[in-house]
């Protein structure tokens, strides 16, 4: 429990020991960092948070994919399906899917059929979905399927945890899509007056 973990940590700190509380993934997403941090700060324990790599970043890297493509998609949404910990109605999947953004879903594998149904209300059935299981681990599994096959692919692999869904039109970006960053007509800090 939280109380047991905190008691152990605070006992070690009181004994003059250096304590490391290691979280998997990114401490700013679904990590329960806040509740632990509040208790440590209340006890006047000095805390340093060292960031990890998020599963969506590891998945995009494994796919060699950029999730923001000029003229196609410029927004990335990190969210999850409702479950034991619900989500506010304004953050429901149909509301988020209506944006058409790159959508990264954590903690959603147990609800994949419902997730697929809700996403199909706004994304085309052929929208690419990367399904990543334990991405960045030696036993990682990664597959890109159309949105219409998301639930079937997950169920065939019996995925129920440590799975990320990355739903994005950027996963089939046209080769002609280019940013202005390298355009000869684009001024910026390192190439002023280019236009």
C-alpha positions as CSV (number, residue, x, y, z in Angstrom):
1,X,0.0,0.0,0.0
2,X,1.0,3.6,-0.3
3,X,1.3,3.8,3.5
4,X,3.7,0.9,3.6
5,X,5.9,2.3,0.8
6,X,6.0,5.7,2.4
7,X,6.8,4.3,5.9
8,X,9.7,2.3,4.4
9,X,11.0,5.3,2.5
10,X,10.7,7.7,5.5
11,X,12.4,5.2,7.8
12,X,15.3,4.9,5.5
13,X,15.6,8.7,5.1
14,X,15.5,9.2,8.8
15,X,18.4,6.7,9.1
16,X,20.4,8.9,6.8
17,X,20.1,6.6,3.7
18,X,19.6,7.8,0.2
19,X,16.3,6.4,-1.1
20,X,15.4,5.8,-4.8
21,X,11.7,5.3,-5.6
22,X,11.9,3.8,-9.1
23,X,8.8,4.1,-11.3
24,X,8.5,2.5,-14.7
25,X,7.9,4.7,-17.7
26,X,7.2,8.4,-17.4
27,X,6.6,9.8,-13.9
28,X,4.3,12.5,-15.3
29,X,1.8,10.0,-16.7
30,X,-0.3,7.6,-14.6
31,X,2.5,7.1,-12.1
32,X,0.9,8.0,-8.7
33,X,3.9,10.4,-8.3
34,X,1.8,13.2,-6.8
35,X,0.5,11.3,-3.8
36,X,4.0,10.1,-2.9
37,X,5.6,13.5,-3.5
38,X,3.1,15.3,-1.3
39,X,3.9,13.0,1.6
40,X,7.6,13.3,1.1
41,X,7.5,17.1,0.9
42,X,5.2,17.2,4.0
43,X,8.0,15.3,5.8
44,X,10.5,17.9,4.5
45,X,12.3,15.2,2.5
46,X,14.3,16.6,-0.4
47,X,13.1,15.1,-3.7
48,X,14.5,15.0,-7.2
49,X,12.4,13.6,-10.0
50,X,14.4,12.1,-12.9
51,X,12.2,11.7,-16.0
52,X,11.8,8.5,-17.8
53,X,10.9,7.8,-21.4
54,X,7.3,7.6,-22.1
55,X,5.8,4.6,-23.9
56,X,4.4,6.7,-26.7
57,X,7.9,8.1,-27.4
58,X,9.5,4.6,-27.3
59,X,6.7,3.4,-29.7
60,X,7.2,6.2,-32.1
61,X,10.9,5.7,-32.1
62,X,10.5,1.9,-32.7
63,X,8.3,2.7,-35.6
64,X,10.7,5.4,-36.9
65,X,7.6,7.7,-36.9
66,X,7.0,11.3,-36.4
67,X,3.5,12.0,-34.8
68,X,3.2,15.6,-36.1
69,X,3.2,15.9,-39.9
70,X,2.7,19.3,-41.6
71,X,-0.7,19.6,-43.2
72,X,-1.9,16.3,-41.7
73,X,-1.8,16.3,-37.9
74,X,-0.1,18.7,-35.4
75,X,-1.6,17.6,-32.1
76,X,-0.7,14.6,-29.8
77,X,-3.2,13.6,-27.1
78,X,-2.2,11.3,-24.3
79,X,-5.1,9.6,-22.6
80,X,-6.7,6.4,-21.5
81,X,-10.0,4.5,-21.6
82,X,-12.3,4.8,-18.6
83,X,-12.0,1.9,-16.2
84,X,-11.8,1.6,-12.5
85,X,-10.4,5.2,-12.5
86,X,-12.9,7.0,-14.7
87,X,-12.2,9.9,-17.0
88,X,-14.2,13.2,-17.0
89,X,-16.9,13.3,-19.7
90,X,-15.1,16.2,-21.5
91,X,-12.1,13.8,-21.9
92,X,-14.1,10.8,-23.1
93,X,-12.7,9.0,-26.1
94,X,-15.4,10.2,-28.5
95,X,-14.6,13.8,-27.5
96,X,-10.8,13.3,-28.0
97,X,-11.2,11.3,-31.2
98,X,-13.2,14.1,-32.7
99,X,-10.0,16.1,-32.8
100,X,-8.5,13.7,-35.3
101,X,-5.1,14.1,-33.6
102,X,-2.4,11.5,-32.9
103,X,-4.0,9.7,-29.9
104,X,-1.8,7.7,-27.5
105,X,-3.9,5.5,-25.2
106,X,-2.5,4.0,-22.1
107,X,-4.2,1.5,-19.7
108,X,-6.8,0.6,-22.3
109,X,-6.1,-3.0,-23.4
110,X,-8.7,-4.5,-21.1
111,X,-11.3,-2.2,-22.8
112,X,-10.1,-2.5,-26.4
113,X,-13.4,-3.5,-28.1
114,X,-15.2,-0.5,-26.5
115,X,-12.2,1.7,-27.4
116,X,-12.3,0.6,-31.0
117,X,-16.1,1.2,-31.2
118,X,-15.7,4.7,-29.8
119,X,-12.8,5.7,-32.0
120,X,-14.6,4.5,-35.1
121,X,-17.2,7.2,-34.5
122,X,-14.6,9.7,-35.6
123,X,-11.5,8.1,-37.3
124,X,-11.8,6.3,-40.6
125,X,-11.7,2.5,-40.2
126,X,-8.4,2.3,-42.1
127,X,-6.6,4.8,-39.7
128,X,-3.3,3.2,-38.7
129,X,-3.1,2.0,-35.1
130,X,0.3,0.9,-33.6
131,X,-0.2,-1.7,-30.9
132,X,2.8,-1.7,-28.7
133,X,3.4,-4.3,-26.0
134,X,6.3,-3.8,-23.6
135,X,7.9,-1.4,-26.1
136,X,11.6,-0.9,-25.4
137,X,11.9,-4.1,-23.5
138,X,13.7,-7.2,-24.9
139,X,10.4,-9.0,-25.5
140,X,8.6,-6.0,-27.1
141,X,5.9,-6.7,-29.7
142,X,4.8,-4.0,-32.1
143,X,2.3,-4.2,-34.9
144,X,0.5,-1.6,-37.0
145,X,-3.1,-2.5,-38.0
146,X,-6.1,-0.6,-39.3
147,X,-8.4,0.8,-36.6
148,X,-11.0,-1.7,-37.6
149,X,-8.7,-4.6,-36.6
150,X,-7.4,-3.1,-33.3
151,X,-9.5,-5.2,-31.0
152,X,-9.0,-8.5,-32.9
153,X,-5.2,-8.0,-33.0
154,X,-5.1,-7.3,-29.3
155,X,-7.4,-10.2,-28.4
156,X,-5.3,-12.6,-30.6
157,X,-2.2,-11.6,-28.6
158,X,-4.2,-11.7,-25.3
159,X,-3.0,-8.2,-24.4
160,X,-4.4,-6.9,-21.2
161,X,-1.6,-4.7,-19.8
162,X,1.6,-2.9,-20.6
163,X,0.1,-2.1,-24.0
164,X,0.0,1.3,-25.7
165,X,-2.3,2.1,-28.6
166,X,-1.0,4.9,-30.9
167,X,-3.8,5.9,-33.3
168,X,-2.6,8.4,-35.9
169,X,-3.0,9.4,-39.5
170,X,0.8,10.3,-39.2
171,X,1.6,6.6,-39.3
172,X,0.9,6.7,-43.1
173,X,2.2,10.1,-43.8
174,X,2.7,11.1,-47.4
175,X,6.3,11.3,-48.5
176,X,5.7,14.7,-49.9
177,X,4.8,16.2,-46.5
178,X,7.5,18.7,-45.5
179,X,7.9,21.1,-42.6
180,X,9.1,24.7,-43.2
181,X,12.1,24.1,-41.0
182,X,14.4,23.3,-43.9
183,X,12.6,25.3,-46.6
184,X,14.9,27.8,-48.3
185,X,12.2,30.5,-47.9
186,X,11.8,30.0,-44.2
187,X,13.6,32.4,-41.8
188,X,14.7,31.2,-38.4
189,X,17.3,31.8,-35.7
190,X,20.1,29.9,-37.6
191,X,19.1,31.1,-41.1
192,X,17.9,34.7,-40.9
193,X,16.9,36.5,-44.0
194,X,16.4,33.3,-46.1
195,X,13.3,34.6,-47.8
